[in-house]
């Protein structure tokens, strides 16, 4: 019962956040935002899952949770056979960038924006210097906006991470400013 109350509370907070943020509602999606998404999220996927989330797994004393975190990281950086056709998520993002006309070498040579770096620094502090449960909650909340079911309208059915691919494919369900 307590576990369900915690999860329901996290869900309410994430949903409220998504409903208040224009970016998360797809109202700010355009070609340039999608290019920036490819450049930054590819890096984020690699760094967060090869460094930051593993810090949470390292500090977690519960074996099953530790293994779940490591398996999720493997989908992001090694291969996602469940949803990604065997490709890691960073590779899917890189291929998306190439598909929209970006140069693969440019994508691979990208450096973190100041905001991406700031986010990583904050995460590193949370994952390294805090109780493992805080790291787990931070990890969970940051991923939940990518899961279908949050927000309203057409984007509710796909989650944040699919807004740019839907926009670039001409899906009329994705809204622009």
Chimera marker file (.cmm) of the C-alpha trace (Angstrom):
<marker_set name="trace">
<marker id="1" x="0.000" y="0.000" z="0.000" r="1" g="1" b="0" radius="0.5"/>
<marker id="2" x="2.776" y="2.479" z="0.888" r="1" g="1" b="0" radius="0.5"/>
<marker id="3" x="4.624" y="1.609" z="-2.338" r="1" g="1" b="0" radius="0.5"/>
<marker id="4" x="1.550" y="2.462" z="-4.441" r="1" g="1" b="0" radius="0.5"/>
<marker id="5" x="1.107" y="5.764" z="-2.577" r="1" g="1" b="0" radius="0.5"/>
<marker id="6" x="4.723" y="6.742" z="-3.337" r="1" g="1" b="0" radius="0.5"/>
<marker id="7" x="4.400" y="5.855" z="-7.028" r="1" g="1" b="0" radius="0.5"/>
<marker id="8" x="1.045" y="7.656" z="-7.288" r="1" g="1" b="0" radius="0.5"/>
<marker id="9" x="2.625" y="10.729" z="-5.686" r="1" g="1" b="0" radius="0.5"/>
<marker id="10" x="5.552" y="10.680" z="-8.125" r="1" g="1" b="0" radius="0.5"/>
<marker id="11" x="3.133" y="10.290" z="-11.030" r="1" g="1" b="0" radius="0.5"/>
<marker id="12" x="1.084" y="13.301" z="-9.868" r="1" g="1" b="0" radius="0.5"/>
<marker id="13" x="4.191" y="15.477" z="-9.535" r="1" g="1" b="0" radius="0.5"/>
<marker id="14" x="5.566" y="14.502" z="-12.956" r="1" g="1" b="0" radius="0.5"/>
<marker id="15" x="2.183" y="14.993" z="-14.616" r="1" g="1" b="0" radius="0.5"/>
<marker id="16" x="1.774" y="18.443" z="-12.998" r="1" g="1" b="0" radius="0.5"/>
<marker id="17" x="5.281" y="19.396" z="-14.163" r="1" g="1" b="0" radius="0.5"/>
<marker id="18" x="4.618" y="18.219" z="-17.723" r="1" g="1" b="0" radius="0.5"/>
<marker id="19" x="1.320" y="20.117" z="-17.848" r="1" g="1" b="0" radius="0.5"/>
<marker id="20" x="3.039" y="23.365" z="-16.789" r="1" g="1" b="0" radius="0.5"/>
<marker id="21" x="6.013" y="23.196" z="-19.187" r="1" g="1" b="0" radius="0.5"/>
<marker id="22" x="5.472" y="24.324" z="-22.807" r="1" g="1" b="0" radius="0.5"/>
<marker id="23" x="8.464" y="22.321" z="-24.061" r="1" g="1" b="0" radius="0.5"/>
<marker id="24" x="7.084" y="19.132" z="-22.573" r="1" g="1" b="0" radius="0.5"/>
<marker id="25" x="3.703" y="19.752" z="-24.161" r="1" g="1" b="0" radius="0.5"/>
<marker id="26" x="5.192" y="19.909" z="-27.661" r="1" g="1" b="0" radius="0.5"/>
<marker id="27" x="4.303" y="23.557" z="-28.161" r="1" g="1" b="0" radius="0.5"/>
<marker id="28" x="7.915" y="24.509" z="-28.839" r="1" g="1" b="0" radius="0.5"/>
<marker id="29" x="8.926" y="21.804" z="-31.285" r="1" g="1" b="0" radius="0.5"/>
<marker id="30" x="10.464" y="22.985" z="-34.575" r="1" g="1" b="0" radius="0.5"/>
<marker id="31" x="13.332" y="21.905" z="-36.863" r="1" g="1" b="0" radius="0.5"/>
<marker id="32" x="16.024" y="23.735" z="-34.853" r="1" g="1" b="0" radius="0.5"/>
<marker id="33" x="14.790" y="22.357" z="-31.528" r="1" g="1" b="0" radius="0.5"/>
<marker id="34" x="14.860" y="18.871" z="-33.006" r="1" g="1" b="0" radius="0.5"/>
<marker id="35" x="18.457" y="19.372" z="-34.168" r="1" g="1" b="0" radius="0.5"/>
<marker id="36" x="19.431" y="20.597" z="-30.689" r="1" g="1" b="0" radius="0.5"/>
<marker id="37" x="17.576" y="17.632" z="-29.193" r="1" g="1" b="0" radius="0.5"/>
<marker id="38" x="19.640" y="15.216" z="-31.293" r="1" g="1" b="0" radius="0.5"/>
<marker id="39" x="22.932" y="16.934" z="-30.398" r="1" g="1" b="0" radius="0.5"/>
<marker id="40" x="22.260" y="17.169" z="-26.673" r="1" g="1" b="0" radius="0.5"/>
<marker id="41" x="20.082" y="14.152" z="-25.926" r="1" g="1" b="0" radius="0.5"/>
<marker id="42" x="22.487" y="11.765" z="-27.702" r="1" g="1" b="0" radius="0.5"/>
<marker id="43" x="25.227" y="12.943" z="-25.339" r="1" g="1" b="0" radius="0.5"/>
<marker id="44" x="22.891" y="12.903" z="-22.366" r="1" g="1" b="0" radius="0.5"/>
<marker id="45" x="21.810" y="9.340" z="-23.094" r="1" g="1" b="0" radius="0.5"/>
<marker id="46" x="25.410" y="8.163" z="-23.246" r="1" g="1" b="0" radius="0.5"/>
<marker id="47" x="26.716" y="10.060" z="-20.201" r="1" g="1" b="0" radius="0.5"/>
<marker id="48" x="23.731" y="9.627" z="-17.919" r="1" g="1" b="0" radius="0.5"/>
<marker id="49" x="23.549" y="5.892" z="-18.550" r="1" g="1" b="0" radius="0.5"/>
<marker id="50" x="27.260" y="5.102" z="-18.572" r="1" g="1" b="0" radius="0.5"/>
<marker id="51" x="28.163" y="7.244" z="-15.549" r="1" g="1" b="0" radius="0.5"/>
<marker id="52" x="25.374" y="8.874" z="-13.551" r="1" g="1" b="0" radius="0.5"/>
<marker id="53" x="22.763" y="6.118" z="-13.268" r="1" g="1" b="0" radius="0.5"/>
<marker id="54" x="25.477" y="3.584" z="-12.528" r="1" g="1" b="0" radius="0.5"/>
<marker id="55" x="26.412" y="5.655" z="-9.480" r="1" g="1" b="0" radius="0.5"/>
<marker id="56" x="22.882" y="5.055" z="-8.188" r="1" g="1" b="0" radius="0.5"/>
<marker id="57" x="23.211" y="1.329" z="-8.945" r="1" g="1" b="0" radius="0.5"/>
<marker id="58" x="26.557" y="1.241" z="-7.141" r="1" g="1" b="0" radius="0.5"/>
<marker id="59" x="25.069" y="2.825" z="-4.003" r="1" g="1" b="0" radius="0.5"/>
<marker id="60" x="21.857" y="0.793" z="-4.047" r="1" g="1" b="0" radius="0.5"/>
<marker id="61" x="21.853" y="-2.020" z="-1.467" r="1" g="1" b="0" radius="0.5"/>
<marker id="62" x="18.867" y="-3.846" z="-3.025" r="1" g="1" b="0" radius="0.5"/>
<marker id="63" x="20.116" y="-6.319" z="-5.607" r="1" g="1" b="0" radius="0.5"/>
<marker id="64" x="16.942" y="-6.459" z="-7.762" r="1" g="1" b="0" radius="0.5"/>
<marker id="65" x="16.791" y="-2.662" z="-8.078" r="1" g="1" b="0" radius="0.5"/>
<marker id="66" x="20.516" y="-2.540" z="-8.819" r="1" g="1" b="0" radius="0.5"/>
<marker id="67" x="20.073" y="-5.074" z="-11.663" r="1" g="1" b="0" radius="0.5"/>
<marker id="68" x="17.016" y="-3.198" z="-13.042" r="1" g="1" b="0" radius="0.5"/>
<marker id="69" x="19.051" y="0.020" z="-13.228" r="1" g="1" b="0" radius="0.5"/>
<marker id="70" x="21.939" y="-1.732" z="-14.982" r="1" g="1" b="0" radius="0.5"/>
<marker id="71" x="19.572" y="-3.426" z="-17.463" r="1" g="1" b="0" radius="0.5"/>
<marker id="72" x="17.938" y="-0.070" z="-18.262" r="1" g="1" b="0" radius="0.5"/>
<marker id="73" x="21.377" y="1.472" z="-18.806" r="1" g="1" b="0" radius="0.5"/>
<marker id="74" x="22.301" y="-1.381" z="-21.141" r="1" g="1" b="0" radius="0.5"/>
<marker id="75" x="19.245" y="-0.598" z="-23.303" r="1" g="1" b="0" radius="0.5"/>
<marker id="76" x="20.392" y="2.997" z="-23.595" r="1" g="1" b="0" radius="0.5"/>
<marker id="77" x="24.094" y="2.414" z="-24.329" r="1" g="1" b="0" radius="0.5"/>
<marker id="78" x="24.490" y="-1.165" z="-25.649" r="1" g="1" b="0" radius="0.5"/>
<marker id="79" x="21.323" y="-2.531" z="-27.287" r="1" g="1" b="0" radius="0.5"/>
<marker id="80" x="17.576" y="-2.200" z="-26.829" r="1" g="1" b="0" radius="0.5"/>
<marker id="81" x="16.076" y="-5.413" z="-28.143" r="1" g="1" b="0" radius="0.5"/>
<marker id="82" x="12.707" y="-4.629" z="-26.577" r="1" g="1" b="0" radius="0.5"/>
<marker id="83" x="11.916" y="-1.257" z="-28.210" r="1" g="1" b="0" radius="0.5"/>
<marker id="84" x="14.945" y="-0.200" z="-30.280" r="1" g="1" b="0" radius="0.5"/>
<marker id="85" x="15.335" y="-3.031" z="-32.767" r="1" g="1" b="0" radius="0.5"/>
<marker id="86" x="18.641" y="-3.986" z="-31.171" r="1" g="1" b="0" radius="0.5"/>
<marker id="87" x="20.114" y="-0.494" z="-31.390" r="1" g="1" b="0" radius="0.5"/>
<marker id="88" x="21.139" y="1.523" z="-28.344" r="1" g="1" b="0" radius="0.5"/>
<marker id="89" x="19.134" y="4.694" z="-27.794" r="1" g="1" b="0" radius="0.5"/>
<marker id="90" x="22.087" y="7.002" z="-28.539" r="1" g="1" b="0" radius="0.5"/>
<marker id="91" x="22.462" y="5.314" z="-31.948" r="1" g="1" b="0" radius="0.5"/>
<marker id="92" x="18.764" y="5.793" z="-32.700" r="1" g="1" b="0" radius="0.5"/>
<marker id="93" x="19.156" y="9.512" z="-31.939" r="1" g="1" b="0" radius="0.5"/>
<marker id="94" x="22.274" y="9.755" z="-34.091" r="1" g="1" b="0" radius="0.5"/>
<marker id="95" x="20.481" y="8.061" z="-36.995" r="1" g="1" b="0" radius="0.5"/>
<marker id="96" x="17.513" y="10.410" z="-36.524" r="1" g="1" b="0" radius="0.5"/>
<marker id="97" x="19.879" y="13.361" z="-36.892" r="1" g="1" b="0" radius="0.5"/>
<marker id="98" x="21.348" y="11.954" z="-40.094" r="1" g="1" b="0" radius="0.5"/>
<marker id="99" x="17.849" y="11.322" z="-41.419" r="1" g="1" b="0" radius="0.5"/>
<marker id="100" x="16.969" y="15.015" z="-40.998" r="1" g="1" b="0" radius="0.5"/>
<marker id="101" x="20.114" y="16.131" z="-42.810" r="1" g="1" b="0" radius="0.5"/>
<marker id="102" x="22.628" y="16.521" z="-39.998" r="1" g="1" b="0" radius="0.5"/>
<marker id="103" x="26.221" y="15.412" z="-40.498" r="1" g="1" b="0" radius="0.5"/>
<marker id="104" x="27.084" y="12.297" z="-38.466" r="1" g="1" b="0" radius="0.5"/>
<marker id="105" x="30.555" y="13.670" z="-37.681" r="1" g="1" b="0" radius="0.5"/>
<marker id="106" x="28.970" y="16.887" z="-36.340" r="1" g="1" b="0" radius="0.5"/>
<marker id="107" x="26.639" y="14.867" z="-34.130" r="1" g="1" b="0" radius="0.5"/>
<marker id="108" x="29.499" y="12.735" z="-32.821" r="1" g="1" b="0" radius="0.5"/>
<marker id="109" x="31.741" y="15.756" z="-32.171" r="1" g="1" b="0" radius="0.5"/>
<marker id="110" x="29.081" y="17.760" z="-30.319" r="1" g="1" b="0" radius="0.5"/>
<marker id="111" x="29.944" y="19.024" z="-26.873" r="1" g="1" b="0" radius="0.5"/>
<marker id="112" x="27.479" y="19.555" z="-24.040" r="1" g="1" b="0" radius="0.5"/>
<marker id="113" x="25.665" y="22.871" z="-23.939" r="1" g="1" b="0" radius="0.5"/>
<marker id="114" x="26.064" y="24.849" z="-20.738" r="1" g="1" b="0" radius="0.5"/>
<marker id="115" x="22.607" y="23.622" z="-19.695" r="1" g="1" b="0" radius="0.5"/>
<marker id="116" x="23.405" y="19.971" z="-20.372" r="1" g="1" b="0" radius="0.5"/>
<marker id="117" x="26.657" y="20.314" z="-18.404" r="1" g="1" b="0" radius="0.5"/>
<marker id="118" x="24.848" y="22.044" z="-15.542" r="1" g="1" b="0" radius="0.5"/>
<marker id="119" x="22.329" y="19.212" z="-15.478" r="1" g="1" b="0" radius="0.5"/>
<marker id="120" x="25.088" y="16.595" z="-15.396" r="1" g="1" b="0" radius="0.5"/>
<marker id="121" x="26.857" y="18.424" z="-12.570" r="1" g="1" b="0" radius="0.5"/>
<marker id="122" x="23.641" y="18.556" z="-10.537" r="1" g="1" b="0" radius="0.5"/>
<marker id="123" x="22.979" y="14.897" z="-11.248" r="1" g="1" b="0" radius="0.5"/>
<marker id="124" x="26.518" y="13.935" z="-10.269" r="1" g="1" b="0" radius="0.5"/>
<marker id="125" x="26.027" y="15.603" z="-6.897" r="1" g="1" b="0" radius="0.5"/>
<marker id="126" x="22.683" y="13.903" z="-6.380" r="1" g="1" b="0" radius="0.5"/>
<marker id="127" x="23.891" y="10.487" z="-7.520" r="1" g="1" b="0" radius="0.5"/>
<marker id="128" x="27.201" y="10.549" z="-5.667" r="1" g="1" b="0" radius="0.5"/>
<marker id="129" x="26.740" y="12.537" z="-2.485" r="1" g="1" b="0" radius="0.5"/>
<marker id="130" x="23.179" y="11.752" z="-1.458" r="1" g="1" b="0" radius="0.5"/>
<marker id="131" x="21.326" y="8.740" z="-0.130" r="1" g="1" b="0" radius="0.5"/>
<marker id="132" x="20.777" y="6.182" z="-2.885" r="1" g="1" b="0" radius="0.5"/>
<marker id="133" x="16.977" y="6.649" z="-2.644" r="1" g="1" b="0" radius="0.5"/>
<marker id="134" x="17.318" y="10.317" z="-3.657" r="1" g="1" b="0" radius="0.5"/>
<marker id="135" x="19.345" y="9.228" z="-6.666" r="1" g="1" b="0" radius="0.5"/>
<marker id="136" x="16.723" y="6.634" z="-7.530" r="1" g="1" b="0" radius="0.5"/>
<marker id="137" x="13.896" y="9.180" z="-7.258" r="1" g="1" b="0" radius="0.5"/>
<marker id="138" x="15.832" y="11.669" z="-9.413" r="1" g="1" b="0" radius="0.5"/>
<marker id="139" x="16.535" y="8.958" z="-11.939" r="1" g="1" b="0" radius="0.5"/>
<marker id="140" x="12.908" y="7.817" z="-12.011" r="1" g="1" b="0" radius="0.5"/>
<marker id="141" x="11.388" y="11.299" z="-12.332" r="1" g="1" b="0" radius="0.5"/>
<marker id="142" x="13.734" y="12.278" z="-15.156" r="1" g="1" b="0" radius="0.5"/>
<marker id="143" x="12.745" y="9.192" z="-17.140" r="1" g="1" b="0" radius="0.5"/>
<marker id="144" x="9.010" y="9.377" z="-16.470" r="1" g="1" b="0" radius="0.5"/>
<marker id="145" x="8.431" y="12.319" z="-18.832" r="1" g="1" b="0" radius="0.5"/>
<marker id="146" x="9.626" y="10.020" z="-21.640" r="1" g="1" b="0" radius="0.5"/>
<marker id="147" x="6.961" y="7.454" z="-20.812" r="1" g="1" b="0" radius="0.5"/>
<marker id="148" x="3.533" y="7.747" z="-22.476" r="1" g="1" b="0" radius="0.5"/>
<marker id="149" x="0.704" y="8.844" z="-20.194" r="1" g="1" b="0" radius="0.5"/>
<marker id="150" x="1.811" y="12.249" z="-18.918" r="1" g="1" b="0" radius="0.5"/>
<marker id="151" x="0.516" y="15.611" z="-20.066" r="1" g="1" b="0" radius="0.5"/>
<marker id="152" x="-2.463" y="16.134" z="-22.337" r="1" g="1" b="0" radius="0.5"/>
<marker id="153" x="-3.373" y="15.878" z="-26.015" r="1" g="1" b="0" radius="0.5"/>
<marker id="154" x="-1.592" y="13.897" z="-28.709" r="1" g="1" b="0" radius="0.5"/>
<marker id="155" x="1.789" y="13.914" z="-26.971" r="1" g="1" b="0" radius="0.5"/>
<marker id="156" x="0.313" y="12.165" z="-23.945" r="1" g="1" b="0" radius="0.5"/>
<marker id="157" x="0.259" y="8.938" z="-25.940" r="1" g="1" b="0" radius="0.5"/>
<marker id="158" x="3.941" y="8.955" z="-26.877" r="1" g="1" b="0" radius="0.5"/>
<marker id="159" x="5.990" y="10.725" z="-24.214" r="1" g="1" b="0" radius="0.5"/>
<marker id="160" x="8.507" y="13.557" z="-24.503" r="1" g="1" b="0" radius="0.5"/>
<marker id="161" x="11.267" y="11.686" z="-26.284" r="1" g="1" b="0" radius="0.5"/>
<marker id="162" x="9.062" y="11.027" z="-29.329" r="1" g="1" b="0" radius="0.5"/>
<marker id="163" x="8.013" y="14.652" z="-29.951" r="1" g="1" b="0" radius="0.5"/>
<marker id="164" x="10.861" y="15.480" z="-32.343" r="1" g="1" b="0" radius="0.5"/>
<marker id="165" x="10.597" y="12.289" z="-34.426" r="1" g="1" b="0" radius="0.5"/>
<marker id="166" x="6.832" y="12.868" z="-34.702" r="1" g="1" b="0" radius="0.5"/>
<marker id="167" x="7.321" y="16.508" z="-35.696" r="1" g="1" b="0" radius="0.5"/>
<marker id="168" x="9.913" y="15.630" z="-38.320" r="1" g="1" b="0" radius="0.5"/>
<marker id="169" x="7.652" y="12.936" z="-39.744" r="1" g="1" b="0" radius="0.5"/>
<marker id="170" x="4.911" y="15.568" z="-40.198" r="1" g="1" b="0" radius="0.5"/>
<marker id="171" x="2.593" y="14.122" z="-37.555" r="1" g="1" b="0" radius="0.5"/>
<marker id="172" x="-0.160" y="16.705" z="-37.145" r="1" g="1" b="0" radius="0.5"/>
<marker id="173" x="-0.656" y="15.666" z="-33.502" r="1" g="1" b="0" radius="0.5"/>
<marker id="174" x="2.527" y="17.478" z="-32.528" r="1" g="1" b="0" radius="0.5"/>
<marker id="175" x="1.819" y="21.138" z="-31.881" r="1" g="1" b="0" radius="0.5"/>
<marker id="176" x="4.087" y="24.078" z="-32.581" r="1" g="1" b="0" radius="0.5"/>
<marker id="177" x="4.247" y="27.560" z="-31.114" r="1" g="1" b="0" radius="0.5"/>
<link id1="1" id2="2" r="1" g="1" b="0" radius="0.2"/>
<link id1="2" id2="3" r="1" g="1" b="0" radius="0.2"/>
<link id1="3" id2="4" r="1" g="1" b="0" radius="0.2"/>
<link id1="4" id2="5" r="1" g="1" b="0" radius="0.2"/>
<link id1="5" id2="6" r="1" g="1" b="0" radius="0.2"/>
<link id1="6" id2="7" r="1" g="1" b="0" radius="0.2"/>
<link id1="7" id2="8" r="1" g="1" b="0" radius="0.2"/>
<link id1="8" id2="9" r="1" g="1" b="0" radius="0.2"/>
<link id1="9" id2="10" r="1" g="1" b="0" radius="0.2"/>
<link id1="10" id2="11" r="1" g="1" b="0" radius="0.2"/>
<link id1="11" id2="12" r="1" g="1" b="0" radius="0.2"/>
<link id1="12" id2="13" r="1" g="1" b="0" radius="0.2"/>
<link id1="13" id2="14" r="1" g="1" b="0" radius="0.2"/>
<link id1="14" id2="15" r="1" g="1" b="0" radius="0.2"/>
<link id1="15" id2="16" r="1" g="1" b="0" radius="0.2"/>
<link id1="16" id2="17" r="1" g="1" b="0" radius="0.2"/>
<link id1="17" id2="18" r="1" g="1" b="0" radius="0.2"/>
<link id1="18" id2="19" r="1" g="1" b="0" radius="0.2"/>
<link id1="19" id2="20" r="1" g="1" b="0" radius="0.2"/>
<link id1="20" id2="21" r="1" g="1" b="0" radius="0.2"/>
<link id1="21" id2="22" r="1" g="1" b="0" radius="0.2"/>
<link id1="22" id2="23" r="1" g="1" b="0" radius="0.2"/>
<link id1="23" id2="24" r="1" g="1" b="0" radius="0.2"/>
<link id1="24" id2="25" r="1" g="1" b="0" radius="0.2"/>
<link id1="25" id2="26" r="1" g="1" b="0" radius="0.2"/>
<link id1="26" id2="27" r="1" g="1" b="0" radius="0.2"/>
<link id1="27" id2="28" r="1" g="1" b="0" radius="0.2"/>
<link id1="28" id2="29" r="1" g="1" b="0" radius="0.2"/>
<link id1="29" id2="30" r="1" g="1" b="0" radius="0.2"/>
<link id1="30" id2="31" r="1" g="1" b="0" radius="0.2"/>
<link id1="31" id2="32" r="1" g="1" b="0" radius="0.2"/>
<link id1="32" id2="33" r="1" g="1" b="0" radius="0.2"/>
<link id1="33" id2="34" r="1" g="1" b="0" radius="0.2"/>
<link id1="34" id2="35" r="1" g="1" b="0" radius="0.2"/>
<link id1="35" id2="36" r="1" g="1" b="0" radius="0.2"/>
<link id1="36" id2="37" r="1" g="1" b="0" radius="0.2"/>
<link id1="37" id2="38" r="1" g="1" b="0" radius="0.2"/>
<link id1="38" id2="39" r="1" g="1" b="0" radius="0.2"/>
<link id1="39" id2="40" r="1" g="1" b="0" radius="0.2"/>
<link id1="40" id2="41" r="1" g="1" b="0" radius="0.2"/>
<link id1="41" id2="42" r="1" g="1" b="0" radius="0.2"/>
<link id1="42" id2="43" r="1" g="1" b="0" radius="0.2"/>
<link id1="43" id2="44" r="1" g="1" b="0" radius="0.2"/>
<link id1="44" id2="45" r="1" g="1" b="0" radius="0.2"/>
<link id1="45" id2="46" r="1" g="1" b="0" radius="0.2"/>
<link id1="46" id2="47" r="1" g="1" b="0" radius="0.2"/>
<link id1="47" id2="48" r="1" g="1" b="0" radius="0.2"/>
<link id1="48" id2="49" r="1" g="1" b="0" radius="0.2"/>
<link id1="49" id2="50" r="1" g="1" b="0" radius="0.2"/>
<link id1="50" id2="51" r="1" g="1" b="0" radius="0.2"/>
<link id1="51" id2="52" r="1" g="1" b="0" radius="0.2"/>
<link id1="52" id2="53" r="1" g="1" b="0" radius="0.2"/>
<link id1="53" id2="54" r="1" g="1" b="0" radius="0.2"/>
<link id1="54" id2="55" r="1" g="1" b="0" radius="0.2"/>
<link id1="55" id2="56" r="1" g="1" b="0" radius="0.2"/>
<link id1="56" id2="57" r="1" g="1" b="0" radius="0.2"/>
<link id1="57" id2="58" r="1" g="1" b="0" radius="0.2"/>
<link id1="58" id2="59" r="1" g="1" b="0" radius="0.2"/>
<link id1="59" id2="60" r="1" g="1" b="0" radius="0.2"/>
<link id1="60" id2="61" r="1" g="1" b="0" radius="0.2"/>
<link id1="61" id2="62" r="1" g="1" b="0" radius="0.2"/>
<link id1="62" id2="63" r="1" g="1" b="0" radius="0.2"/>
<link id1="63" id2="64" r="1" g="1" b="0" radius="0.2"/>
<link id1="64" id2="65" r="1" g="1" b="0" radius="0.2"/>
<link id1="65" id2="66" r="1" g="1" b="0" radius="0.2"/>
<link id1="66" id2="67" r="1" g="1" b="0" radius="0.2"/>
<link id1="67" id2="68" r="1" g="1" b="0" radius="0.2"/>
<link id1="68" id2="69" r="1" g="1" b="0" radius="0.2"/>
<link id1="69" id2="70" r="1" g="1" b="0" radius="0.2"/>
<link id1="70" id2="71" r="1" g="1" b="0" radius="0.2"/>
<link id1="71" id2="72" r="1" g="1" b="0" radius="0.2"/>
<link id1="72" id2="73" r="1" g="1" b="0" radius="0.2"/>
<link id1="73" id2="74" r="1" g="1" b="0" radius="0.2"/>
<link id1="74" id2="75" r="1" g="1" b="0" radius="0.2"/>
<link id1="75" id2="76" r="1" g="1" b="0" radius="0.2"/>
<link id1="76" id2="77" r="1" g="1" b="0" radius="0.2"/>
<link id1="77" id2="78" r="1" g="1" b="0" radius="0.2"/>
<link id1="78" id2="79" r="1" g="1" b="0" radius="0.2"/>
<link id1="79" id2="80" r="1" g="1" b="0" radius="0.2"/>
<link id1="80" id2="81" r="1" g="1" b="0" radius="0.2"/>
<link id1="81" id2="82" r="1" g="1" b="0" radius="0.2"/>
<link id1="82" id2="83" r="1" g="1" b="0" radius="0.2"/>
<link id1="83" id2="84" r="1" g="1" b="0" radius="0.2"/>
<link id1="84" id2="85" r="1" g="1" b="0" radius="0.2"/>
<link id1="85" id2="86" r="1" g="1" b="0" radius="0.2"/>
<link id1="86" id2="87" r="1" g="1" b="0" radius="0.2"/>
<link id1="87" id2="88" r="1" g="1" b="0" radius="0.2"/>
<link id1="88" id2="89" r="1" g="1" b="0" radius="0.2"/>
<link id1="89" id2="90" r="1" g="1" b="0" radius="0.2"/>
<link id1="90" id2="91" r="1" g="1" b="0" radius="0.2"/>
<link id1="91" id2="92" r="1" g="1" b="0" radius="0.2"/>
<link id1="92" id2="93" r="1" g="1" b="0" radius="0.2"/>
<link id1="93" id2="94" r="1" g="1" b="0" radius="0.2"/>
<link id1="94" id2="95" r="1" g="1" b="0" radius="0.2"/>
<link id1="95" id2="96" r="1" g="1" b="0" radius="0.2"/>
<link id1="96" id2="97" r="1" g="1" b="0" radius="0.2"/>
<link id1="97" id2="98" r="1" g="1" b="0" radius="0.2"/>
<link id1="98" id2="99" r="1" g="1" b="0" radius="0.2"/>
<link id1="99" id2="100" r="1" g="1" b="0" radius="0.2"/>
<link id1="100" id2="101" r="1" g="1" b="0" radius="0.2"/>
<link id1="101" id2="102" r="1" g="1" b="0" radius="0.2"/>
<link id1="102" id2="103" r="1" g="1" b="0" radius="0.2"/>
<link id1="103" id2="104" r="1" g="1" b="0" radius="0.2"/>
<link id1="104" id2="105" r="1" g="1" b="0" radius="0.2"/>
<link id1="105" id2="106" r="1" g="1" b="0" radius="0.2"/>
<link id1="106" id2="107" r="1" g="1" b="0" radius="0.2"/>
<link id1="107" id2="108" r="1" g="1" b="0" radius="0.2"/>
<link id1="108" id2="109" r="1" g="1" b="0" radius="0.2"/>
<link id1="109" id2="110" r="1" g="1" b="0" radius="0.2"/>
<link id1="110" id2="111" r="1" g="1" b="0" radius="0.2"/>
<link id1="111" id2="112" r="1" g="1" b="0" radius="0.2"/>
<link id1="112" id2="113" r="1" g="1" b="0" radius="0.2"/>
<link id1="113" id2="114" r="1" g="1" b="0" radius="0.2"/>
<link id1="114" id2="115" r="1" g="1" b="0" radius="0.2"/>
<link id1="115" id2="116" r="1" g="1" b="0" radius="0.2"/>
<link id1="116" id2="117" r="1" g="1" b="0" radius="0.2"/>
<link id1="117" id2="118" r="1" g="1" b="0" radius="0.2"/>
<link id1="118" id2="119" r="1" g="1" b="0" radius="0.2"/>
<link id1="119" id2="120" r="1" g="1" b="0" radius="0.2"/>
<link id1="120" id2="121" r="1" g="1" b="0" radius="0.2"/>
<link id1="121" id2="122" r="1" g="1" b="0" radius="0.2"/>
<link id1="122" id2="123" r="1" g="1" b="0" radius="0.2"/>
<link id1="123" id2="124" r="1" g="1" b="0" radius="0.2"/>
<link id1="124" id2="125" r="1" g="1" b="0" radius="0.2"/>
<link id1="125" id2="126" r="1" g="1" b="0" radius="0.2"/>
<link id1="126" id2="127" r="1" g="1" b="0" radius="0.2"/>
<link id1="127" id2="128" r="1" g="1" b="0" radius="0.2"/>
<link id1="128" id2="129" r="1" g="1" b="0" radius="0.2"/>
<link id1="129" id2="130" r="1" g="1" b="0" radius="0.2"/>
<link id1="130" id2="131" r="1" g="1" b="0" radius="0.2"/>
<link id1="131" id2="132" r="1" g="1" b="0" radius="0.2"/>
<link id1="132" id2="133" r="1" g="1" b="0" radius="0.2"/>
<link id1="133" id2="134" r="1" g="1" b="0" radius="0.2"/>
<link id1="134" id2="135" r="1" g="1" b="0" radius="0.2"/>
<link id1="135" id2="136" r="1" g="1" b="0" radius="0.2"/>
<link id1="136" id2="137" r="1" g="1" b="0" radius="0.2"/>
<link id1="137" id2="138" r="1" g="1" b="0" radius="0.2"/>
<link id1="138" id2="139" r="1" g="1" b="0" radius="0.2"/>
<link id1="139" id2="140" r="1" g="1" b="0" radius="0.2"/>
<link id1="140" id2="141" r="1" g="1" b="0" radius="0.2"/>
<link id1="141" id2="142" r="1" g="1" b="0" radius="0.2"/>
<link id1="142" id2="143" r="1" g="1" b="0" radius="0.2"/>
<link id1="143" id2="144" r="1" g="1" b="0" radius="0.2"/>
<link id1="144" id2="145" r="1" g="1" b="0" radius="0.2"/>
<link id1="145" id2="146" r="1" g="1" b="0" radius="0.2"/>
<link id1="146" id2="147" r="1" g="1" b="0" radius="0.2"/>
<link id1="147" id2="148" r="1" g="1" b="0" radius="0.2"/>
<link id1="148" id2="149" r="1" g="1" b="0" radius="0.2"/>
<link id1="149" id2="150" r="1" g="1" b="0" radius="0.2"/>
<link id1="150" id2="151" r="1" g="1" b="0" radius="0.2"/>
<link id1="151" id2="152" r="1" g="1" b="0" radius="0.2"/>
<link id1="152" id2="153" r="1" g="1" b="0" radius="0.2"/>
<link id1="153" id2="154" r="1" g="1" b="0" radius="0.2"/>
<link id1="154" id2="155" r="1" g="1" b="0" radius="0.2"/>
<link id1="155" id2="156" r="1" g="1" b="0" radius="0.2"/>
<link id1="156" id2="157" r="1" g="1" b="0" radius="0.2"/>
<link id1="157" id2="158" r="1" g="1" b="0" radius="0.2"/>
<link id1="158" id2="159" r="1" g="1" b="0" radius="0.2"/>
<link id1="159" id2="160" r="1" g="1" b="0" radius="0.2"/>
<link id1="160" id2="161" r="1" g="1" b="0" radius="0.2"/>
<link id1="161" id2="162" r="1" g="1" b="0" radius="0.2"/>
<link id1="162" id2="163" r="1" g="1" b="0" radius="0.2"/>
<link id1="163" id2="164" r="1" g="1" b="0" radius="0.2"/>
<link id1="164" id2="165" r="1" g="1" b="0" radius="0.2"/>
<link id1="165" id2="166" r="1" g="1" b="0" radius="0.2"/>
<link id1="166" id2="167" r="1" g="1" b="0" radius="0.2"/>
<link id1="167" id2="168" r="1" g="1" b="0" radius="0.2"/>
<link id1="168" id2="169" r="1" g="1" b="0" radius="0.2"/>
<link id1="169" id2="170" r="1" g="1" b="0" radius="0.2"/>
<link id1="170" id2="171" r="1" g="1" b="0" radius="0.2"/>
<link id1="171" id2="172" r="1" g="1" b="0" radius="0.2"/>
<link id1="172" id2="173" r="1" g="1" b="0" radius="0.2"/>
<link id1="173" id2="174" r="1" g="1" b="0" radius="0.2"/>
<link id1="174" id2="175" r="1" g="1" b="0" radius="0.2"/>
<link id1="175" id2="176" r="1" g="1" b="0" radius="0.2"/>
<link id1="176" id2="177" r="1" g="1" b="0" radius="0.2"/>
</marker_set>
